[in-house]
Amino acid sequence: MKLGLRLTTAALLAVAVLVPFALLAVLVVGGWAPLHDGDAAITDALHSWALTHPGWRNAAVWWTNIFGPTPLRAAALGLVVWLLVRRAKRLALWVVVTMVTGGVLGAVLKLLVGRNRPDLLDPVARATGYSFPSGHALNAALAAGVFVLVLLPVVRRRWVLWTGAALVAGLTGLTRIFLGVHWTSDVVGGWLLGVMVVAATAVAFTRRRLDSVVEHGVEPAVADSPEAAGSK
């Protein structure tokens, strides 16, 4: 696939995910009542559950700490080091670009939207900064995406890889709602933004179609020996 076509495909893919994300952001900024009421209803229900189930609450705190942005970025850094050892420099660069781009976009959007976090009378957890999009959900989606698309060529049971990625991204986002530090739309926004960044950068970096990337990973040569990977 030529560079121009690759960039065009990446742009179209980004738009396909950007549209629902942008719509959600507009509704958040505009204070659309049905969205606000839905967020509040879910938060109240889960907060009541968290107050009366300390075991689940403690598990949620444990999970959200283990799979927070900083540990996930450290894990991505470890993946980059592993790729450099295998001389897959281009793939390592893709991981860095994807994680950094997503992180910067998330931080900028938080400032632009300026949404406050849920203000509960009896909070079970606290978090600082603005709320939309959820940094935990965003970074979980980014990390899950890069690990899946890097490791697909070297993992035999790919369903395990996909399931693990879905659980990490899904449960990390859900814990933020359960602990009352994010609205549901914050988490959905983080997931959408993460998917958009991973998809767009993957298509921009590879010379293959998106369906091939999803099937074989960003760089199938990573399954080869370090010498073979370095010769690609």
Summary of the structure (lengths in Angstrom):
residues: 232
radius of gyration: 18.7
end to end distance: 16.8
largest distance: 60.0
contacts: 756
relative contact order: 0.17
helix: 78%
strand: 0%
